């Protein structure tokens, strides 16, 4: 039996021998030291976790209370926000168990990229986007649509500069702005729409987009008319797909990782539909603020806050009086996980600082050629 195990299971025997030698290499003193450090770490970490849990629960409670006050037409004051910064862990690091085998790094799940959007659109919807012959052509189409919906040149150009790095192409994807790199999300185009955004916009505005394509087809003739009519039918099919789930972000997010959801995202690359999708992403925020009674024009940085944190949290931020912006922490407008993954919000830890940092980046990027070309397109 021993001979058979050695020959047939040689790899397992070698691994077992290695683990045994590792365990034997640990002295009682090392094991005792590890346990002491683990006990110390666990106590300190538990105290921090309790404090952080209380803090973020208070953030949520105050957010609900503010929403209720707004519904009742009551004035929001500074005390309706949490005015302290979130607790930061400063205790000892978690000790490494000296007897535990080293774990291999978890491989990253690959994200779909433009080639995948196109392939899935072709396979599942028989859709091939009409791409621009030049980048300027797409910028002109976007400027025309954005202007017709009411976006100002300043809003469009500065947000493009912030989201796309000031020189991004119509098919730029997050993480792939320069040469090399890897995709870090499905965010695509001038305003960096996620697959979830595209599905949500088609759910909300799909009828209007289909109507626009049909009106455009009616004004065309020959092959162009036939192509636009075919595209309208495809988009209508995509809209029906997007409506197969409840109109909720979480449901759209699930749909966005399916092959068909990935294919729908290719609409952003189409010269007839992409500029509409990119514009509607911003106009939904503009109209949200108006419905809430905020009639002052949104600066590009304020509009970006709604784009960054979601309409509800963004509106909460931009609608506060100027005097409060310097004292209200940015943590009030995030969920804990989103905040802790956002070094910009942590570094610029009150509203005025975050808006200033956003404006500074916009100022810096609007001098690049892509931003200049978009401004000229208006």
Number of C-alpha atoms within 10 A of each C-alpha: 5 6 8 9 12 13 10 10 11 12 12 12 14 12 11 12 12 13 15 12 12 14 14 11 12 12 10 10 9 14 13 11 13 18 14 12 15 18 14 16 17 16 11 16 18 11 13 17 14 10 16 17 15 12 18 19 14 15 22 18 14 17 19 12 14 19 15 12 14 13 10 9 9 11 10 17 11 14 9 17 23 22 16 12 15 23 13 11 14 9 13 13 14 14 16 11 13 14 17 10 11 9 6 6 6 6 6 6 6 10 12 16 21 19 10 16 23 21 18 23 24 17 13 15 16 13 21 17 18 15 17 16 9 10 16 17 14 23 25 18 19 27 24 16 21 23 14 11 13 11 19 17 18 14 20 24 27 28 29 26 27 26 25 26 23 27 24 24 19 27 23 23 25 22 15 16 17 13 7 8 10 15 17 14 18 24 24 26 24 30 26 24 24 20 27 23 22 28 29 23 21 24 22 16 15 22 14 11 20 23 13 16 20 19 15 17 20 13 9 15 12 8 9 13 18 14 15 21 20 16 23 23 15 16 23 18 14 23 23 14 17 26 16 12 14 11 14 11 13 12 16 23 17 13 20 24 16 12 17 20 25 27 27 28 28 27 24 26 25 20 20 24 24 27 26 23 28 24 22 24 18 22 17 16 22 22 15 16 24 13 10 13 10 15 11 9 13 17 16 22 23 20 23 26 24 23 23 13 17 15 21 15 18 21 23 20 23 22 17 16 12 11 10 16 20 14 18 24 24 25 24 26 25 20 15 18 8 13 18 15 10 11 11 15 22 17 12 17 19 21 25 21 19 22 21 13 17 22 20 13 17 23 14 15 24 24 13 14 13 23 26 16 18 25 18 14 17 18
